[in-house]
Amino acid sequence: MAELGDKTQISTLLMTAESGSPWLIFIGAAAALMTTSLVGVLVGRWLAQKLSVEILNTATGASLLLISVLLLWDALHL
């Protein structure tokens, strides 16, 4: 439910509204989602072969923390 209304879905909605081919938009959006998921799986598999689970967890946590701090900084300095 958290993903409803994100920019990808809004873009898909707008393209569908402008297009006379909603099924073509659906197929394109589904293909794009599968492609990005495949890239995520392949990169994740490659990283898992190169790094330990502990390092991956730490790097992921640090990345999310950094993004949170940057977003907070941006929000406070508008």
PyRosetta script that sets phi, psi and omega in degrees:
from pyrosetta import init, pose_from_sequence

init()
pose = pose_from_sequence("MAELGDKTQISTLLMTAESGSPWLIFIGAAAALMTTSLVGVLVGRWLAQKLSVEILNTATGASLLLISVLLLWDALHL")
pose.set_psi(1, -28.8)
pose.set_omega(1, -177.2)
pose.set_phi(2, -66.1)
pose.set_psi(2, -24.9)
pose.set_omega(2, -177.3)
pose.set_phi(3, -85.3)
pose.set_psi(3, -10.5)
pose.set_omega(3, 180.0)
pose.set_phi(4, -64.4)
pose.set_psi(4, 130.5)
pose.set_omega(4, 177.9)
pose.set_phi(5, 86.0)
pose.set_psi(5, 12.4)
pose.set_omega(5, 177.2)
pose.set_phi(6, -74.3)
pose.set_psi(6, 173.6)
pose.set_omega(6, -172.8)
pose.set_phi(7, -63.5)
pose.set_psi(7, -29.9)
pose.set_omega(7, 178.8)
pose.set_phi(8, -67.9)
pose.set_psi(8, -44.4)
pose.set_omega(8, 179.6)
pose.set_phi(9, -67.8)
pose.set_psi(9, -36.8)
pose.set_omega(9, 177.7)
pose.set_phi(10, -65.7)
pose.set_psi(10, -40.6)
pose.set_omega(10, 177.0)
pose.set_phi(11, -62.7)
pose.set_psi(11, -42.6)
pose.set_omega(11, 178.5)
pose.set_phi(12, -63.3)
pose.set_psi(12, -42.4)
pose.set_omega(12, 178.0)
pose.set_phi(13, -59.8)
pose.set_psi(13, -45.7)
pose.set_omega(13, -178.9)
pose.set_phi(14, -66.7)
pose.set_psi(14, -40.7)
pose.set_omega(14, 177.7)
pose.set_phi(15, -63.7)
pose.set_psi(15, -39.6)
pose.set_omega(15, 178.7)
pose.set_phi(16, -64.9)
pose.set_psi(16, -40.7)
pose.set_omega(16, 179.8)
pose.set_phi(17, -63.8)
pose.set_psi(17, -34.4)
pose.set_omega(17, -178.6)
pose.set_phi(18, -85.1)
pose.set_psi(18, -21.3)
pose.set_omega(18, -173.9)
pose.set_phi(19, -93.9)
pose.set_psi(19, 153.6)
pose.set_omega(19, 172.7)
pose.set_phi(20, -94.1)
pose.set_psi(20, 6.6)
pose.set_omega(20, -175.7)
pose.set_phi(21, -128.6)
pose.set_psi(21, 75.3)
pose.set_omega(21, -177.9)
pose.set_phi(22, -62.3)
pose.set_psi(22, -32.8)
pose.set_omega(22, 179.4)
pose.set_phi(23, -68.4)
pose.set_psi(23, -33.8)
pose.set_omega(23, 176.8)
pose.set_phi(24, -66.3)
pose.set_psi(24, -40.6)
pose.set_omega(24, 176.2)
pose.set_phi(25, -63.2)
pose.set_psi(25, -42.7)
pose.set_omega(25, 178.5)
pose.set_phi(26, -59.7)
pose.set_psi(26, -46.8)
pose.set_omega(26, -179.7)
pose.set_phi(27, -63.3)
pose.set_psi(27, -42.3)
pose.set_omega(27, 178.5)
pose.set_phi(28, -64.1)
pose.set_psi(28, -42.9)
pose.set_omega(28, 179.5)
pose.set_phi(29, -65.9)
pose.set_psi(29, -40.3)
pose.set_omega(29, 178.5)
pose.set_phi(30, -65.5)
pose.set_psi(30, -41.2)
pose.set_omega(30, 178.3)
pose.set_phi(31, -64.3)
pose.set_psi(31, -39.3)
pose.set_omega(31, 178.4)
pose.set_phi(32, -64.6)
pose.set_psi(32, -42.6)
pose.set_omega(32, 178.4)
pose.set_phi(33, -63.4)
pose.set_psi(33, -42.9)
pose.set_omega(33, 178.7)
pose.set_phi(34, -64.6)
pose.set_psi(34, -38.7)
pose.set_omega(34, -179.6)
pose.set_phi(35, -65.7)
pose.set_psi(35, -45.7)
pose.set_omega(35, 179.4)
pose.set_phi(36, -67.1)
pose.set_psi(36, -34.1)
pose.set_omega(36, 176.4)
pose.set_phi(37, -66.8)
pose.set_psi(37, -40.9)
pose.set_omega(37, 178.3)
pose.set_phi(38, -61.9)
pose.set_psi(38, -43.6)
pose.set_omega(38, 177.7)
pose.set_phi(39, -60.2)
pose.set_psi(39, -43.8)
pose.set_omega(39, 177.9)
pose.set_phi(40, -60.6)
pose.set_psi(40, -42.6)
pose.set_omega(40, 179.2)
pose.set_phi(41, -65.5)
pose.set_psi(41, -45.3)
pose.set_omega(41, -178.6)
pose.set_phi(42, -65.9)
pose.set_psi(42, -42.6)
pose.set_omega(42, 177.7)
pose.set_phi(43, -66.0)
pose.set_psi(43, -41.3)
pose.set_omega(43, 177.7)
pose.set_phi(44, -61.6)
pose.set_psi(44, -42.3)
pose.set_omega(44, 177.9)
pose.set_phi(45, -63.9)
pose.set_psi(45, -43.2)
pose.set_omega(45, 179.7)
pose.set_phi(46, -63.2)
pose.set_psi(46, -44.8)
pose.set_omega(46, 179.0)
pose.set_phi(47, -63.5)
pose.set_psi(47, -38.2)
pose.set_omega(47, -179.9)
pose.set_phi(48, -64.5)
pose.set_psi(48, -28.6)
pose.set_omega(48, 177.4)
pose.set_phi(49, -77.8)
pose.set_psi(49, -25.0)
pose.set_omega(49, -175.8)
pose.set_phi(50, -96.0)
pose.set_psi(50, -30.3)
pose.set_omega(50, -172.9)
pose.set_phi(51, -126.4)
pose.set_psi(51, 155.5)
pose.set_omega(51, 177.3)
pose.set_phi(52, -76.3)
pose.set_psi(52, 162.1)
pose.set_omega(52, 179.1)
pose.set_phi(53, -61.4)
pose.set_psi(53, -38.4)
pose.set_omega(53, -180.0)
pose.set_phi(54, -62.3)
pose.set_psi(54, -43.4)
pose.set_omega(54, 179.3)
pose.set_phi(55, -65.6)
pose.set_psi(55, -42.4)
pose.set_omega(55, 178.6)
pose.set_phi(56, -62.3)
pose.set_psi(56, -44.0)
pose.set_omega(56, 178.6)
pose.set_phi(57, -63.1)
pose.set_psi(57, -43.1)
pose.set_omega(57, 179.6)
pose.set_phi(58, -65.1)
pose.set_psi(58, -44.3)
pose.set_omega(58, -180.0)
pose.set_phi(59, -64.6)
pose.set_psi(59, -40.5)
pose.set_omega(59, 178.5)
pose.set_phi(60, -64.3)
pose.set_psi(60, -46.5)
pose.set_omega(60, 178.6)
pose.set_phi(61, -61.3)
pose.set_psi(61, -43.2)
pose.set_omega(61, 179.5)
pose.set_phi(62, -64.7)
pose.set_psi(62, -39.7)
pose.set_omega(62, 178.7)
pose.set_phi(63, -63.2)
pose.set_psi(63, -45.5)
pose.set_omega(63, 179.3)
pose.set_phi(64, -65.4)
pose.set_psi(64, -38.3)
pose.set_omega(64, 177.4)
pose.set_phi(65, -64.4)
pose.set_psi(65, -43.8)
pose.set_omega(65, 178.2)
pose.set_phi(66, -61.2)
pose.set_psi(66, -45.5)
pose.set_omega(66, 178.2)
pose.set_phi(67, -60.2)
pose.set_psi(67, -42.1)
pose.set_omega(67, 178.8)
pose.set_phi(68, -61.8)
pose.set_psi(68, -44.1)
pose.set_omega(68, 179.5)
pose.set_phi(69, -64.0)
pose.set_psi(69, -43.2)
pose.set_omega(69, 179.7)
pose.set_phi(70, -64.4)
pose.set_psi(70, -40.8)
pose.set_omega(70, 177.5)
pose.set_phi(71, -65.6)
pose.set_psi(71, -41.0)
pose.set_omega(71, 177.7)
pose.set_phi(72, -64.3)
pose.set_psi(72, -44.6)
pose.set_omega(72, 178.0)
pose.set_phi(73, -57.8)
pose.set_psi(73, -46.4)
pose.set_omega(73, -180.0)
pose.set_phi(74, -63.0)
pose.set_psi(74, -41.8)
pose.set_omega(74, -179.1)
pose.set_phi(75, -66.2)
pose.set_psi(75, -36.2)
pose.set_omega(75, -177.9)
pose.set_phi(76, -79.6)
pose.set_psi(76, -18.5)
pose.set_omega(76, -176.9)
pose.set_phi(77, -113.8)
pose.set_psi(77, 36.6)
pose.set_omega(77, 178.3)
pose.set_phi(78, -81.3)
pose.dump_pdb("model.pdb")
